[in-house]
Amino acid sequence: MIRLTALLLAALVPLYAAGQTPPEHAVTAQAIALQTDRAHGPLVALRRDLHAHPELAGQEARTAATVAVRLRELGLEVQTGLYGHSVVGILRGAHAGRTIAWRAELDALQTYLVDATPFRSQTPGVHHGCGHDIHIAIALGIAEVLARHRDQLHGNAVFIFQPEEETFRGAKAMLDRGLLTALPIDEIYGVHVTALPVGQVAVRPGEMFAYQRRIRIALKDGLTAAEIEQLAGQVQGALARNRPQARPWEIQRIAEPGVGLTSATTAFQDYLIVDRLQPTRTGAGTVNLEADLYETDAARIASIIPRVTQVVEASGHGGQLLSVDFIQQNPTVLNDAALTRSAMQTIRQAFGADAVQLSHGQGPFFNDDFAYFQQRVPGVYFFLGGSNADKGITAMNHTPNFAVDEESMRTGVKTFATLIASRLGG
């Protein structure tokens, strides 16, 4: 029998003898798990429908309409049109308390990556190759479970379905349009499915991803192709950093024992990855070298541009140097330390010590505009495993044959509905 969570409405939930099932209205981890099981089949069908009809950022009309209809069926107050195809569902508890938000994304990818699912995309060139359809289904499942307990909730649960995550615009745009002015939020949570083992939840205080920057080195045209290639190699060699024997650029290894994110000896910590510097000519006597960088240590970012300048000058091409700049610099997901510790404790109390793992590393190459919400509201962002080697399923985002074991949805709904119920426990 699953242990009752001490934080889950302790004053309202009666105690039950071992082996007894709590009544439907009781807010316990066990009750939530049973309700999750009942909701799972319809959620799978909904997810497959969304997967078959993906929509690009800014075009999420059908997806948003599907979400809004379901939220209204659950009795939530629904707001649309704050920005683009955004949908916000509000579940108002019977008692006063804090307001907790859960975020999901609506958009899919523009890609011709292979979709091997039998319910594959029917829209050429568009594919839910990042798992946002899974996220939508999990969010709707959480809303369904919590709606059964609105009479016990102290406060409100807000479900934010944002457009345009893949373009890194939706979250900021919703905030700029006054999301938090009209609807003050105390805490926010979200999840991203990825290539960890199915059902594994991982989280860490602080940065979940490396900091991303795109650097541009502008030079007077006149260098030979060989000189440009040599200079690019010198810059990359001077900047790149990783621990001995670690290869953090091999992101396919994030779930491997010993080097994966949840290993204390992970390869995905203390690194700076530099993509290949690509030359482009502007046609105005200038050649630019550009590349994306992934740095785990925020304190080191300020030294990158001066270091690149030094390398160019030392190469003998200092007279050609026009400028070194970051031309793109998105914020990174930054988990609130106190909320992260509290969330881990709640999940472990409810489902056991292995129900959530500490991530010891930071993922390279990816990021999420959930970071904009965290700049305004304390929040926690989780990873959820969707891979299943026995079934040949690999949930490595943005890769060919990306697929997700739908059992991960069951884990997501029961885990995070329990967490939110705990936070709204009076």
C-alpha positions in Angstrom: 0.0 0.0 0.0 1.3 3.4 -0.9 2.1 5.5 2.1 0.0 8.5 2.8 1.7 11.8 2.3 1.8 13.8 5.6 1.4 17.0 3.7 -1.8 15.9 1.9 -4.6 17.6 3.8 -3.7 15.8 7.0 -6.6 17.3 8.9 -9.2 16.3 6.3 -8.1 12.9 5.3 -9.0 10.0 7.6 -6.6 7.2 8.3 -7.1 3.8 6.8 -6.0 0.4 7.8 -3.5 -1.4 5.6 -5.1 -2.8 2.5 -8.2 -0.5 2.7 -9.0 1.7 -0.2 -9.8 5.3 0.7 -13.1 6.7 -0.6 -13.2 8.5 -3.9 -13.3 12.0 -2.4 -10.2 11.5 -0.2 -7.1 13.4 -1.3 -4.3 10.8 -0.9 -1.6 9.6 -3.2 -3.4 6.3 -3.4 -6.7 7.9 -4.4 -4.9 10.0 -7.0 -3.1 7.0 -8.4 -6.4 5.1 -8.8 -8.0 8.1 -10.5 -5.0 8.4 -12.8 -5.4 4.8 -13.8 -9.0 5.4 -14.8 -8.1 8.5 -16.8 -5.2 6.9 -18.6 -7.0 5.3 -21.5 -8.8 8.4 -22.6 -5.7 10.5 -22.2 -3.8 8.1 -24.5 -6.5 8.6 -27.1 -6.3 12.3 -26.7 -2.6 12.4 -27.0 -2.6 10.3 -30.1 -5.1 12.6 -31.7 -2.9 15.6 -30.9 0.1 13.7 -32.2 -1.6 13.0 -35.5 -2.6 16.7 -35.9 0.4 18.8 -34.9 0.6 22.5 -35.4 3.5 24.9 -35.6 4.2 27.7 -33.3 1.7 30.5 -33.8 -0.7 28.1 -35.6 -2.0 26.0 -32.7 -5.7 26.7 -33.2 -7.0 23.1 -33.3 -4.8 22.1 -30.4 -5.9 25.0 -28.3 -9.6 24.3 -29.1 -9.2 20.7 -28.0 -7.6 21.8 -24.7 -10.3 24.4 -24.0 -13.1 22.0 -24.7 -11.7 19.4 -22.3 -11.0 22.0 -19.5 -14.6 23.2 -19.8 -15.9 19.6 -19.6 -14.0 19.3 -16.3 -15.7 22.4 -15.0 -12.7 24.8 -15.1 -12.9 28.4 -15.9 -11.3 28.9 -19.3 -9.5 32.0 -20.6 -8.3 32.2 -24.2 -6.7 34.8 -26.4 -4.3 36.4 -23.9 -1.6 35.8 -26.5 -1.9 33.8 -29.7 -3.6 30.5 -29.1 -3.0 30.5 -25.4 -5.4 28.7 -23.1 -5.6 29.1 -19.3 -7.7 26.9 -17.2 -8.5 27.8 -13.6 -9.6 25.3 -11.0 -10.9 27.2 -8.0 -10.7 25.3 -4.7 -13.4 25.5 -2.1 -11.1 27.2 0.5 -8.7 30.1 0.5 -5.1 29.5 -0.2 -2.2 29.9 -2.6 -2.4 29.7 -6.4 -0.3 27.0 -8.0 0.3 27.0 -11.8 1.2 24.1 -14.1 2.6 24.9 -17.6 2.3 22.9 -20.8 3.2 23.7 -24.4 0.9 23.6 -27.5 3.3 23.7 -30.5 5.1 21.1 -32.6 8.2 21.1 -34.7 8.8 22.0 -38.3 10.8 18.9 -39.3 10.9 15.9 -41.6 12.3 13.6 -39.0 11.0 10.1 -39.2 7.8 9.5 -37.1 7.6 5.8 -36.6 4.3 5.8 -34.5 1.2 4.2 -36.0 -0.7 7.4 -35.3 2.0 9.5 -37.1 1.5 13.1 -38.1 -0.9 13.7 -40.9 0.6 17.2 -41.5 3.6 17.0 -43.8 6.7 18.6 -42.3 5.2 19.0 -38.8 5.7 16.6 -36.0 5.4 16.5 -32.2 9.1 15.4 -32.1 9.7 17.1 -28.8 6.9 15.6 -26.7 4.5 18.5 -26.3 1.6 16.3 -27.0 2.6 14.2 -24.0 2.8 17.4 -21.9 -0.7 18.5 -22.9 -2.1 15.1 -22.0 -0.4 15.1 -18.6 -1.6 18.6 -17.8 -5.2 17.7 -18.7 -4.9 14.5 -16.6 -3.7 16.5 -13.6 -6.6 18.9 -14.1 -9.1 16.0 -14.3 -7.8 14.4 -11.1 -7.7 17.6 -9.1 -11.1 18.6 -10.3 -12.5 15.6 -8.4 -11.1 17.2 -5.2 -11.9 20.8 -5.6 -14.0 20.7 -2.3 -10.8 19.8 -0.4 -8.4 22.2 -2.2 -7.2 25.3 -0.3 -6.5 27.7 -3.2 -6.5 27.5 -6.9 -4.8 25.3 -9.6 -4.0 27.2 -12.8 -3.2 25.3 -16.0 -1.2 27.4 -18.5 -1.2 26.0 -22.1 1.2 28.3 -23.9 1.8 28.7 -27.6 5.1 29.2 -29.3 7.6 27.5 -27.0 9.7 26.2 -29.8 10.4 29.8 -30.9 11.0 30.9 -27.3 8.3 33.5 -27.6 5.1 32.2 -26.0 5.9 32.4 -22.3 7.4 35.9 -22.4 4.6 37.1 -24.6 1.9 35.9 -22.1 3.8 37.6 -19.3 4.1 40.8 -21.2 0.4 40.7 -21.9 -0.4 40.7 -18.2 -0.8 37.0 -17.3 0.4 37.6 -13.7 -1.4 40.9 -13.3 -4.8 39.4 -14.0 -4.0 36.1 -12.3 -1.3 36.3 -9.5 0.5 33.0 -9.1 2.5 31.9 -6.1 4.4 29.0 -7.6 4.7 27.3 -11.0 5.7 23.8 -12.1 6.3 22.0 -15.4 7.8 18.9 -16.9 9.6 17.8 -20.1 9.6 14.2 -21.3 13.1 13.1 -22.5 15.3 10.0 -23.0 15.5 8.8 -19.4 14.0 5.4 -18.5 10.2 5.5 -18.7 8.6 6.8 -15.5 11.8 8.2 -14.1 11.4 11.7 -12.7 14.6 13.8 -12.3 15.1 17.3 -11.0 17.8 19.5 -9.4 17.9 22.9 -7.7 19.3 25.6 -10.0 20.0 25.1 -13.6 18.4 22.2 -15.5 20.2 23.1 -18.7 23.4 24.7 -19.7 23.4 28.4 -20.5 23.0 29.0 -24.2 24.7 31.8 -26.1 25.3 32.4 -29.8 28.6 34.1 -30.5 29.6 36.1 -33.5 33.2 37.0 -34.4 33.2 39.7 -37.1 36.4 40.0 -39.1 37.5 42.1 -42.1 37.3 39.9 -45.1 40.7 38.9 -46.5 41.6 35.8 -44.6 42.0 32.6 -46.7 39.7 29.7 -46.1 42.6 27.8 -44.4 43.3 30.8 -42.1 39.6 31.0 -41.2 39.4 27.3 -40.4 42.6 27.5 -38.3 41.3 30.5 -36.4 38.0 28.7 -35.7 39.8 25.7 -34.4 41.9 27.9 -32.1 38.9 29.6 -30.7 37.1 26.4 -30.1 40.1 24.8 -28.5 40.6 27.7 -26.2 37.0 27.8 -25.0 35.9 24.2 -24.8 35.9 22.6 -21.4 34.9 19.2 -20.0 35.9 17.0 -17.1 38.6 14.3 -17.8 37.2 11.5 -19.9 33.8 13.2 -20.0 32.0 13.7 -23.3 29.1 16.0 -22.5 28.3 16.5 -26.2 27.1 12.9 -26.4 23.6 13.7 -25.2 22.4 10.3 -26.2 24.2 9.1 -23.0 22.1 11.1 -20.6 20.4 7.9 -19.2 23.6 5.7 -19.0 24.7 4.5 -15.5 27.9 6.2 -14.4 27.7 9.1 -16.9 24.0 10.0 -17.2 22.3 13.0 -15.6 21.3 11.1 -12.4 24.7 9.7 -11.7 26.9 11.5 -9.2 29.8 11.0 -11.6 27.8 12.4 -14.6 29.6 13.6 -17.6 27.1 16.5 -17.9 28.6 18.9 -15.4 31.3 21.6 -15.5 31.6 21.9 -19.3 31.6 24.4 -22.1 30.6 23.0 -25.4 31.3 25.0 -28.6 29.6 24.1 -31.8 31.7 24.4 -35.0 32.3 28.0 -35.9 30.7 28.6 -39.3 32.0 31.4 -41.6 29.5 33.5 -43.5 30.2 36.6 -45.6 27.9 39.5 -45.5 28.9 40.9 -48.9 30.1 44.1 -47.2 33.7 43.2 -46.7 33.1 41.3 -43.6 33.3 37.6 -42.7 31.5 36.4 -39.6 32.3 33.3 -37.5 29.2 32.1 -35.6 28.5 29.2 -33.2 26.3 28.2 -30.3 27.9 27.8 -26.9 26.6 25.8 -23.9 28.1 26.8 -20.6 27.2 25.2 -17.2 28.7 27.9 -15.0 27.0 31.3 -15.2 30.0 33.0 -13.6 32.2 32.0 -16.5 30.0 33.6 -19.2 31.3 37.1 -18.8 34.9 35.9 -19.6 34.0 34.3 -22.9 34.1 37.4 -25.1 37.4 38.7 -23.7 38.9 35.2 -24.1 37.9 35.0 -27.7 39.3 38.5 -28.3 42.6 37.4 -26.8 42.7 34.3 -29.0 42.1 36.3 -32.2 44.8 38.8 -31.3 47.3 36.1 -30.4 46.6 34.4 -33.7 48.1 37.3 -35.7 44.8 38.3 -37.1 44.0 41.0 -34.5 44.1 43.7 -37.1 41.2 42.0 -38.9 39.0 41.8 -35.8 35.9 44.1 -35.9 33.9 42.8 -32.9 33.0 39.8 -30.7 29.4 39.7 -29.5 26.7 37.4 -28.2 23.9 37.8 -30.8 21.5 35.5 -28.9 21.3 34.8 -25.2 18.2 33.2 -23.8 17.7 32.7 -20.1 17.9 29.1 -18.8 15.6 27.1 -16.6 16.5 27.9 -13.0 14.7 25.9 -10.3 13.9 27.5 -7.0 16.1 25.6 -4.4 13.5 25.5 -1.6 10.6 24.5 -3.8 12.7 21.8 -5.4 13.7 20.3 -2.1 10.1 20.4 -0.9 8.8 18.8 -4.1 11.3 16.0 -3.9 10.3 15.3 -0.3 6.6 15.3 -1.1 7.0 12.9 -4.1 9.2 10.6 -2.1 6.9 10.5 0.8 4.0 9.6 -1.5 5.6 7.1 -3.8 8.9 6.0 -2.3 12.5 7.2 -2.3 13.1 6.1 -6.0 10.1 8.1 -7.3 12.3 11.1 -8.0 16.0 11.2 -8.7 18.4 14.1 -8.2 19.9 15.3 -11.5 23.6 15.9 -11.0 24.1 17.5 -14.4 22.8 20.0 -16.9 21.4 19.1 -20.3 23.3 20.6 -23.3 21.7 21.7 -26.6 18.2 22.3 -25.2 16.4 25.0 -23.3 12.9 26.0 -22.5 11.1 29.4 -22.2 9.7 28.2 -18.9 12.6 30.2 -17.7 10.6 33.4 -18.3 8.0 32.2 -15.8 10.7 31.4 -13.3 12.0 35.0 -13.6 8.7 36.2 -12.2 7.5 33.3 -10.0 9.3 30.6 -8.0 9.1 27.4 -9.9 10.3 23.9 -10.5 10.9 22.1 -13.9 11.2 18.3 -14.0 12.5 15.8 -16.5 10.3 12.7 -17.1 11.6 9.6 -18.7 9.9 8.4 -21.8 12.3 5.8 -23.2 11.8 2.0 -23.0 14.6 -0.1 -24.4 12.6 -3.3 -24.2 10.0 -1.8 -26.5 12.6 -0.1 -28.8 11.4 3.4 -27.7 13.8 6.2 -27.5 12.5 9.6 -26.3 15.5 11.7 -27.4 13.9 15.0 -28.4 14.3 16.4 -31.9 15.8 13.2 -33.3 14.7 10.7 -35.9 12.2 8.1 -34.7 11.6 10.0 -31.5 8.9 8.2 -29.6 7.5 8.1 -26.0 6.3 5.2 -23.9 2.8 6.4 -22.9 3.2 4.8 -19.5 5.2 8.0 -18.7 1.9 9.9 -18.8 0.6 7.7 -16.0 3.6 8.6 -13.9 3.4 12.2 -14.7 -0.3 12.6 -13.8 -0.2 10.8 -10.5 3.1 12.3 -9.4 2.3 15.9 -10.2 -1.3 15.8 -9.2 -0.1 14.6 -5.8 2.4 17.3 -5.6 -0.1 20.1 -6.5 -2.7 18.6 -4.1 0.0 18.7 -1.4 0.8 22.4 -2.1 -3.0 23.2 -1.9 -3.4 21.3 1.3 -4.3 24.1 3.6 
